[in-house]
Amino acid sequence: MTETIRIPLPQGEILAQLAEECMELAHAALKLRRAIEKRNPTPIGTGDAVDMLEEEYADVLLCVEQLHEHFRPNAQTVNIIKATKLKRWMDRLQEARP
């Protein structure tokens, strides 16, 4: 299935689609936060908000797969970056604890 998408779409379109889907995922995450916290009410219930998040997450994963096919990121480099960012995130959380 990957080849079906990769062949007709140029790299720029894959990047644009990824950006669009990432924005939609961010929007769905914010909507779910509102549904859960109820400080800024939304007519969308938590269940519907979770459904929206799952759909956008799937869209982003699909685009990331296409990104991988087009750009072949270096897995070792990506894993090092992820580990560095995870450590920084954990350190910040630790520092924020009373």
N, CA, C and O atoms as CSV, one atom per row, in Angstrom:
chain,resi,resn,atom,element,x,y,z
A,1,MET,N,N,0.829,-1.199,0.000
A,1,MET,CA,C,0.000,0.000,0.000
A,1,MET,C,C,0.870,1.258,0.000
A,1,MET,O,O,0.490,2.276,-0.580
A,2,THR,N,N,2.015,1.192,0.637
A,2,THR,CA,C,2.893,2.353,0.710
A,2,THR,C,C,3.266,2.843,-0.681
A,2,THR,O,O,3.256,4.047,-0.937
A,3,GLU,N,N,3.590,1.936,-1.568
A,3,GLU,CA,C,3.980,2.318,-2.921
A,3,GLU,C,C,2.856,3.060,-3.641
A,3,GLU,O,O,3.126,3.977,-4.417
A,4,THR,N,N,1.621,2.686,-3.400
A,4,THR,CA,C,0.489,3.327,-4.052
A,4,THR,C,C,0.444,4.818,-3.749
A,4,THR,O,O,0.102,5.614,-4.623
A,5,ILE,N,N,0.779,5.201,-2.546
A,5,ILE,CA,C,0.750,6.608,-2.161
A,5,ILE,C,C,2.036,7.305,-2.569
A,5,ILE,O,O,2.008,8.446,-3.031
A,6,ARG,N,N,3.154,6.631,-2.403
A,6,ARG,CA,C,4.449,7.273,-2.629
A,6,ARG,C,C,4.660,7.654,-4.083
A,6,ARG,O,O,5.212,8.717,-4.365
A,7,ILE,N,N,4.248,6.838,-4.980
A,7,ILE,CA,C,4.530,7.104,-6.388
A,7,ILE,C,C,3.830,8.360,-6.908
A,7,ILE,O,O,4.501,9.211,-7.492
A,8,PRO,N,N,2.503,8.522,-6.726
A,8,PRO,CA,C,1.864,9.693,-7.345
A,8,PRO,C,C,2.058,11.017,-6.607
A,8,PRO,O,O,1.815,12.072,-7.191
A,9,LEU,N,N,2.484,10.998,-5.357
A,9,LEU,CA,C,2.610,12.247,-4.618
A,9,LEU,C,C,4.073,12.642,-4.457
A,9,LEU,O,O,4.892,11.848,-3.997
A,10,PRO,N,N,4.393,13.876,-4.841
A,10,PRO,CA,C,5.769,14.340,-4.637
A,10,PRO,C,C,6.044,14.603,-3.156
A,10,PRO,O,O,5.122,14.699,-2.346
A,11,GLN,N,N,7.321,14.716,-2.825
A,11,GLN,CA,C,7.727,14.908,-1.438
A,11,GLN,C,C,7.043,16.109,-0.790
A,11,GLN,O,O,6.630,16.041,0.367
A,12,GLY,N,N,6.927,17.190,-1.522
A,12,GLY,CA,C,6.302,18.392,-0.970
A,12,GLY,C,C,4.871,18.142,-0.537
A,12,GLY,O,O,4.434,18.679,0.480
A,13,GLU,N,N,4.140,17.345,-1.281
A,13,GLU,CA,C,2.755,17.044,-0.919
A,13,GLU,C,C,2.681,16.143,0.302
A,13,GLU,O,O,1.777,16.281,1.126
A,14,ILE,N,N,3.630,15.217,0.422
A,14,ILE,CA,C,3.678,14.379,1.619
A,14,ILE,C,C,3.948,15.253,2.839
A,14,ILE,O,O,3.321,15.071,3.882
A,15,LEU,N,N,4.878,16.200,2.715
A,15,LEU,CA,C,5.189,17.100,3.830
A,15,LEU,C,C,3.986,17.975,4.175
A,15,LEU,O,O,3.686,18.182,5.351
A,16,ALA,N,N,3.302,18.485,3.163
A,16,ALA,CA,C,2.124,19.318,3.415
A,16,ALA,C,C,1.031,18.503,4.102
A,16,ALA,O,O,0.380,18.992,5.026
A,17,GLN,N,N,0.829,17.274,3.661
A,17,GLN,CA,C,-0.188,16.418,4.278
A,17,GLN,C,C,0.177,16.116,5.722
A,17,GLN,O,O,-0.687,16.128,6.598
A,18,LEU,N,N,1.457,15.845,5.977
A,18,LEU,CA,C,1.903,15.593,7.347
A,18,LEU,C,C,1.640,16.810,8.224
A,18,LEU,O,O,1.130,16.678,9.336
A,19,ALA,N,N,1.984,17.987,7.731
A,19,ALA,CA,C,1.774,19.216,8.509
A,19,ALA,C,C,0.286,19.399,8.816
A,19,ALA,O,O,-0.083,19.733,9.941
A,20,GLU,N,N,-0.550,19.182,7.826
A,20,GLU,CA,C,-1.994,19.333,8.027
A,20,GLU,C,C,-2.513,18.344,9.065
A,20,GLU,O,O,-3.286,18.709,9.951
A,21,GLU,N,N,-2.085,17.099,8.949
A,21,GLU,CA,C,-2.560,16.083,9.888
A,21,GLU,C,C,-2.032,16.334,11.300
A,21,GLU,O,O,-2.731,16.071,12.279
A,22,CYS,N,N,-0.803,16.843,11.409
A,22,CYS,CA,C,-0.261,17.184,12.739
A,22,CYS,C,C,-1.080,18.296,13.377
A,22,CYS,O,O,-1.341,18.269,14.580
A,23,MET,N,N,-1.484,19.271,12.576
A,23,MET,CA,C,-2.316,20.351,13.104
A,23,MET,C,C,-3.664,19.808,13.567
A,23,MET,O,O,-4.176,20.214,14.611
A,24,GLU,N,N,-4.237,18.893,12.794
A,24,GLU,CA,C,-5.520,18.318,13.170
A,24,GLU,C,C,-5.390,17.460,14.435
A,24,GLU,O,O,-6.300,17.435,15.265
A,25,LEU,N,N,-4.255,16.757,14.582
A,25,LEU,CA,C,-4.022,15.985,15.798
A,25,LEU,C,C,-3.894,16.915,17.002
A,25,LEU,O,O,-4.434,16.630,18.070
A,26,ALA,N,N,-3.185,18.017,16.830
A,26,ALA,CA,C,-3.044,18.988,17.916
A,26,ALA,C,C,-4.411,19.537,18.318
A,26,ALA,O,O,-4.708,19.669,19.505
A,27,HIS,N,N,-5.227,19.851,17.342
A,27,HIS,CA,C,-6.568,20.361,17.616
A,27,HIS,C,C,-7.398,19.323,18.369
A,27,HIS,O,O,-8.104,19.656,19.321
A,28,ALA,N,N,-7.309,18.065,17.941
A,28,ALA,CA,C,-8.062,17.000,18.613
A,28,ALA,C,C,-7.573,16.814,20.049
A,28,ALA,O,O,-8.375,16.556,20.947
A,29,ALA,N,N,-6.273,16.943,20.270
A,29,ALA,CA,C,-5.726,16.817,21.632
A,29,ALA,C,C,-6.247,17.942,22.522
A,29,ALA,O,O,-6.623,17.712,23.671
A,30,LEU,N,N,-6.265,19.143,21.987
A,30,LEU,CA,C,-6.786,20.273,22.761
A,30,LEU,C,C,-8.274,20.116,23.053
A,30,LEU,O,O,-8.739,20.444,24.144
A,31,LYS,N,N,-9.010,19.616,22.077
A,31,LYS,CA,C,-10.451,19.397,22.277
A,31,LYS,C,C,-10.677,18.342,23.360
A,31,LYS,O,O,-11.564,18.499,24.200
A,32,LEU,N,N,-9.889,17.278,23.348
A,32,LEU,CA,C,-10.027,16.240,24.376
A,32,LEU,C,C,-9.674,16.810,25.744
A,32,LEU,O,O,-10.336,16.494,26.733
A,33,ARG,N,N,-8.658,17.633,25.813
A,33,ARG,CA,C,-8.295,18.270,27.087
A,33,ARG,C,C,-9.479,19.078,27.624
A,33,ARG,O,O,-9.804,19.006,28.809
A,34,ARG,N,N,-10.115,19.843,26.742
A,34,ARG,CA,C,-11.277,20.628,27.174
A,34,ARG,C,C,-12.403,19.719,27.654
A,34,ARG,O,O,-13.055,20.012,28.656
A,35,ALA,N,N,-12.633,18.621,26.945
A,35,ALA,CA,C,-13.709,17.700,27.319
A,35,ALA,C,C,-13.424,17.041,28.668
A,35,ALA,O,O,-14.340,16.814,29.458
A,36,ILE,N,N,-12.160,16.738,28.925
A,36,ILE,CA,C,-11.795,16.080,30.183
A,36,ILE,C,C,-11.832,17.069,31.346
A,36,ILE,O,O,-12.420,16.781,32.389
A,37,GLU,N,N,-11.211,18.226,31.172
A,37,GLU,CA,C,-11.068,19.173,32.285
A,37,GLU,C,C,-12.322,19.989,32.555
A,37,GLU,O,O,-12.550,20.403,33.691
A,38,LYS,N,N,-13.130,20.227,31.547
A,38,LYS,CA,C,-14.403,20.947,31.672
A,38,LYS,C,C,-14.265,22.376,32.208
A,38,LYS,O,O,-15.258,22.966,32.633
A,39,ARG,N,N,-13.064,22.936,32.196
A,39,ARG,CA,C,-12.897,24.332,32.622
A,39,ARG,C,C,-13.352,25.284,31.522
A,39,ARG,O,O,-13.824,26.386,31.801
A,40,ASN,N,N,-13.211,24.863,30.304
A,40,ASN,CA,C,-13.651,25.634,29.140
A,40,ASN,C,C,-14.546,24.683,28.345
A,40,ASN,O,O,-14.074,24.032,27.413
A,41,PRO,N,N,-15.816,24.597,28.697
A,41,PRO,CA,C,-16.712,23.567,28.154
A,41,PRO,C,C,-16.774,23.535,26.628
A,41,PRO,O,O,-16.643,24.554,25.951
A,42,THR,N,N,-16.975,22.339,26.128
A,42,THR,CA,C,-17.136,22.102,24.703
A,42,THR,C,C,-18.347,21.196,24.515
A,42,THR,O,O,-18.622,20.356,25.371
A,43,PRO,N,N,-19.071,21.350,23.418
A,43,PRO,CA,C,-20.225,20.475,23.204
A,43,PRO,C,C,-19.819,19.036,22.852
A,43,PRO,O,O,-20.656,18.134,22.835
A,44,ILE,N,N,-18.531,18.835,22.573
A,44,ILE,CA,C,-18.041,17.496,22.245
A,44,ILE,C,C,-17.815,16.724,23.538
A,44,ILE,O,O,-17.115,17.201,24.431
A,45,GLY,N,N,-18.397,15.544,23.644
A,45,GLY,CA,C,-18.186,14.709,24.819
A,45,GLY,C,C,-16.823,14.038,24.787
A,45,GLY,O,O,-16.159,14.019,23.751
A,46,THR,N,N,-16.414,13.497,25.905
A,46,THR,CA,C,-15.105,12.852,26.004
A,46,THR,C,C,-14.972,11.695,25.015
A,46,THR,O,O,-13.934,11.543,24.370
A,47,GLY,N,N,-16.004,10.895,24.897
A,47,GLY,CA,C,-15.951,9.756,23.967
A,47,GLY,C,C,-15.719,10.187,22.527
A,47,GLY,O,O,-14.885,9.621,21.821
A,48,ASP,N,N,-16.473,11.202,22.102
A,48,ASP,CA,C,-16.292,11.717,20.741
A,48,ASP,C,C,-14.909,12.345,20.571
A,48,ASP,O,O,-14.291,12.226,19.513
A,49,ALA,N,N,-14.433,13.008,21.615
A,49,ALA,CA,C,-13.116,13.639,21.541
A,49,ALA,C,C,-12.020,12.581,21.438
A,49,ALA,O,O,-11.040,12.778,20.720
A,50,VAL,N,N,-12.174,11.471,22.143
A,50,VAL,CA,C,-11.205,10.373,22.039
A,50,VAL,C,C,-11.238,9.796,20.628
A,50,VAL,O,O,-10.189,9.513,20.048
A,51,ASP,N,N,-12.434,9.620,20.073
A,51,ASP,CA,C,-12.558,9.121,18.698
A,51,ASP,C,C,-11.842,10.029,17.707
A,51,ASP,O,O,-11.154,9.557,16.802
A,52,MET,N,N,-12.012,11.344,17.887
A,52,MET,CA,C,-11.345,12.310,17.002
A,52,MET,C,C,-9.820,12.209,17.144
A,52,MET,O,O,-9.093,12.251,16.152
A,53,LEU,N,N,-9.353,12.077,18.379
A,53,LEU,CA,C,-7.913,11.955,18.623
A,53,LEU,C,C,-7.357,10.708,17.950
A,53,LEU,O,O,-6.301,10.756,17.319
A,54,GLU,N,N,-8.064,9.596,18.084
A,54,GLU,CA,C,-7.605,8.337,17.470
A,54,GLU,C,C,-7.549,8.447,15.953
A,54,GLU,O,O,-6.606,7.967,15.324
A,55,GLU,N,N,-8.555,9.076,15.371
A,55,GLU,CA,C,-8.559,9.225,13.916
A,55,GLU,C,C,-7.388,10.075,13.440
A,55,GLU,O,O,-6.707,9.719,12.478
A,56,GLU,N,N,-7.157,11.186,14.105
A,56,GLU,CA,C,-6.060,12.064,13.693
A,56,GLU,C,C,-4.702,11.418,13.965
A,56,GLU,O,O,-3.757,11.610,13.200
A,57,TYR,N,N,-4.607,10.659,15.046
A,57,TYR,CA,C,-3.377,9.928,15.352
A,57,TYR,C,C,-3.068,8.937,14.229
A,57,TYR,O,O,-1.925,8.825,13.786
A,58,ALA,N,N,-4.094,8.222,13.775
A,58,ALA,CA,C,-3.911,7.278,12.670
A,58,ALA,C,C,-3.464,8.004,11.401
A,58,ALA,O,O,-2.592,7.520,10.680
A,59,ASP,N,N,-4.062,9.162,11.130
A,59,ASP,CA,C,-3.674,9.946,9.955
A,59,ASP,C,C,-2.207,10.366,10.029
A,59,ASP,O,O,-1.481,10.295,9.037
A,60,VAL,N,N,-1.777,10.804,11.217
A,60,VAL,CA,C,-0.380,11.227,11.394
A,60,VAL,C,C,0.546,10.030,11.205
A,60,VAL,O,O,1.575,10.141,10.538
A,61,LEU,N,N,0.193,8.895,11.782
A,61,LEU,CA,C,1.039,7.707,11.613
A,61,LEU,C,C,1.178,7.323,10.151
A,61,LEU,O,O,2.264,6.960,9.699
A,62,LEU,N,N,0.091,7.401,9.418
A,62,LEU,CA,C,0.137,7.100,7.992
A,62,LEU,C,C,1.085,8.057,7.266
A,62,LEU,O,O,1.879,7.631,6.428
A,63,CYS,N,N,1.002,9.320,7.584
A,63,CYS,CA,C,1.884,10.302,6.959
A,63,CYS,C,C,3.339,10.098,7.366
A,63,CYS,O,O,4.245,10.278,6.552
A,64,VAL,N,N,3.562,9.722,8.620
A,64,VAL,CA,C,4.928,9.459,9.075
A,64,VAL,C,C,5.510,8.262,8.318
A,64,VAL,O,O,6.691,8.258,7.971
A,65,GLU,N,N,4.690,7.262,8.070
A,65,GLU,CA,C,5.158,6.123,7.272
A,65,GLU,C,C,5.577,6.584,5.873
A,65,GLU,O,O,6.591,6.132,5.343
A,66,GLN,N,N,4.800,7.475,5.288
A,66,GLN,CA,C,5.146,8.000,3.967
A,66,GLN,C,C,6.413,8.852,4.034
A,66,GLN,O,O,7.253,8.802,3.136
A,67,LEU,N,N,6.539,9.625,5.094
A,67,LEU,CA,C,7.732,10.431,5.304
A,67,LEU,C,C,8.962,9.528,5.357
A,67,LEU,O,O,9.998,9.826,4.763
A,68,HIS,N,N,8.824,8.432,6.073
A,68,HIS,CA,C,9.930,7.479,6.178
A,68,HIS,C,C,10.294,6.925,4.804
A,68,HIS,O,O,11.475,6.793,4.483
A,69,GLU,N,N,9.309,6.606,4.006
A,69,GLU,CA,C,9.565,6.076,2.667
A,69,GLU,C,C,10.289,7.090,1.784
A,69,GLU,O,O,11.156,6.717,0.993
A,70,HIS,N,N,9.939,8.364,1.915
A,70,HIS,CA,C,10.535,9.406,1.077
A,70,HIS,C,C,11.908,9.848,1.546
A,70,HIS,O,O,12.810,10.043,0.731
A,71,PHE,N,N,12.075,10.006,2.844
A,71,PHE,CA,C,13.279,10.656,3.366
A,71,PHE,C,C,14.234,9.719,4.091
A,71,PHE,O,O,15.380,10.088,4.347
A,72,ARG,N,N,13.791,8.533,4.420
A,72,ARG,CA,C,14.641,7.539,5.075
A,72,ARG,C,C,15.479,8.130,6.214
A,72,ARG,O,O,16.708,8.115,6.141
A,73,PRO,N,N,14.830,8.649,7.264
A,73,PRO,CA,C,15.596,9.221,8.370
A,73,PRO,C,C,16.491,8.161,9.012
A,73,PRO,O,O,16.154,6.977,9.034
A,74,ASN,N,N,17.619,8.599,9.526
A,74,ASN,CA,C,18.570,7.719,10.177
A,74,ASN,C,C,18.001,7.312,11.539
A,74,ASN,O,O,17.874,8.140,12.441
A,75,ALA,N,N,17.661,6.026,11.677
A,75,ALA,CA,C,17.019,5.536,12.901
A,75,ALA,C,C,17.898,5.751,14.125
A,75,ALA,O,O,17.391,6.090,15.194
A,76,GLN,N,N,19.199,5.562,13.988
A,76,GLN,CA,C,20.101,5.749,15.124
A,76,GLN,C,C,20.085,7.213,15.583
A,76,GLN,O,O,20.018,7.485,16.782
A,77,THR,N,N,20.146,8.134,14.654
A,77,THR,CA,C,20.109,9.554,14.980
A,77,THR,C,C,18.781,9.916,15.643
A,77,THR,O,O,18.758,10.620,16.652
A,78,VAL,N,N,17.693,9.440,15.082
A,78,VAL,CA,C,16.370,9.723,15.637
A,78,VAL,C,C,16.262,9.175,17.054
A,78,VAL,O,O,15.725,9.848,17.934
A,79,ASN,N,N,16.760,7.978,17.288
A,79,ASN,CA,C,16.690,7.388,18.633
A,79,ASN,C,C,17.532,8.163,19.638
A,79,ASN,O,O,17.139,8.294,20.797
A,80,ILE,N,N,18.677,8.676,19.217
A,80,ILE,CA,C,19.505,9.496,20.103
A,80,ILE,C,C,18.764,10.783,20.458
A,80,ILE,O,O,18.741,11.188,21.620
A,81,ILE,N,N,18.167,11.415,19.472
A,81,ILE,CA,C,17.403,12.644,19.714
A,81,ILE,C,C,16.240,12.362,20.665
A,81,ILE,O,O,16.000,13.125,21.600
A,82,LYS,N,N,15.521,11.268,20.425
A,82,LYS,CA,C,14.400,10.914,21.297
A,82,LYS,C,C,14.864,10.699,22.729
A,82,LYS,O,O,14.228,11.184,23.664
A,83,ALA,N,N,15.963,9.980,22.911
A,83,ALA,CA,C,16.472,9.711,24.254
A,83,ALA,C,C,16.871,11.009,24.955
A,83,ALA,O,O,16.613,11.180,26.146
A,84,THR,N,N,17.495,11.914,24.223
A,84,THR,CA,C,17.899,13.203,24.783
A,84,THR,C,C,16.680,14.008,25.212
A,84,THR,O,O,16.656,14.584,26.300
A,85,LYS,N,N,15.679,14.044,24.359
A,85,LYS,CA,C,14.473,14.811,24.664
A,85,LYS,C,C,13.683,14.187,25.807
A,85,LYS,O,O,13.112,14.903,26.629
A,86,LEU,N,N,13.647,12.863,25.866
A,86,LEU,CA,C,12.958,12.187,26.964
A,86,LEU,C,C,13.648,12.505,28.289
A,86,LEU,O,O,12.983,12.784,29.287
A,87,LYS,N,N,14.970,12.464,28.299
A,87,LYS,CA,C,15.703,12.784,29.527
A,87,LYS,C,C,15.424,14.220,29.956
A,87,LYS,O,O,15.192,14.480,31.136
A,88,ARG,N,N,15.445,15.149,29.009
A,88,ARG,CA,C,15.183,16.550,29.331
A,88,ARG,C,C,13.777,16.714,29.904
A,88,ARG,O,O,13.583,17.442,30.878
A,89,TRP,N,N,12.800,16.043,29.304
A,89,TRP,CA,C,11.414,16.108,29.774
A,89,TRP,C,C,11.313,15.548,31.195
A,89,TRP,O,O,10.678,16.152,32.060
A,90,MET,N,N,11.940,14.396,31.434
A,90,MET,CA,C,11.906,13.791,32.762
A,90,MET,C,C,12.598,14.698,33.787
A,90,MET,O,O,12.119,14.840,34.912
A,91,ASP,N,N,13.711,15.304,33.405
A,91,ASP,CA,C,14.413,16.220,34.308
A,91,ASP,C,C,13.521,17.403,34.677
A,91,ASP,O,O,13.465,17.804,35.839
A,92,ARG,N,N,12.829,17.956,33.693
A,92,ARG,CA,C,11.942,19.092,33.963
A,92,ARG,C,C,10.808,18.701,34.897
A,92,ARG,O,O,10.447,19.462,35.795
A,93,LEU,N,N,10.250,17.521,34.687
A,93,LEU,CA,C,9.192,17.046,35.577
A,93,LEU,C,C,9.715,16.854,36.992
A,93,LEU,O,O,9.040,17.194,37.964
A,94,GLN,N,N,10.910,16.312,37.101
A,94,GLN,CA,C,11.525,16.106,38.420
A,94,GLN,C,C,11.775,17.439,39.112
A,94,GLN,O,O,11.507,17.581,40.305
A,95,GLU,N,N,12.288,18.415,38.367
A,95,GLU,CA,C,12.554,19.733,38.927
A,95,GLU,C,C,11.283,20.436,39.382
A,95,GLU,O,O,11.316,21.228,40.325
A,96,ALA,N,N,10.176,20.158,38.731
A,96,ALA,CA,C,8.916,20.821,39.052
A,96,ALA,C,C,8.244,20.241,40.294
A,96,ALA,O,O,7.335,20.853,40.854
A,97,ARG,N,N,8.686,19.074,40.717
A,97,ARG,CA,C,8.089,18.468,41.917
A,97,ARG,C,C,8.513,19.234,43.155
A,97,ARG,O,O,9.656,19.677,43.264
A,98,PRO,N,N,7.570,19.389,44.097
A,98,PRO,CA,C,7.902,20.115,45.343
A,98,PRO,C,C,8.863,19.322,46.220
A,98,PRO,O,O,9.241,19.784,47.296
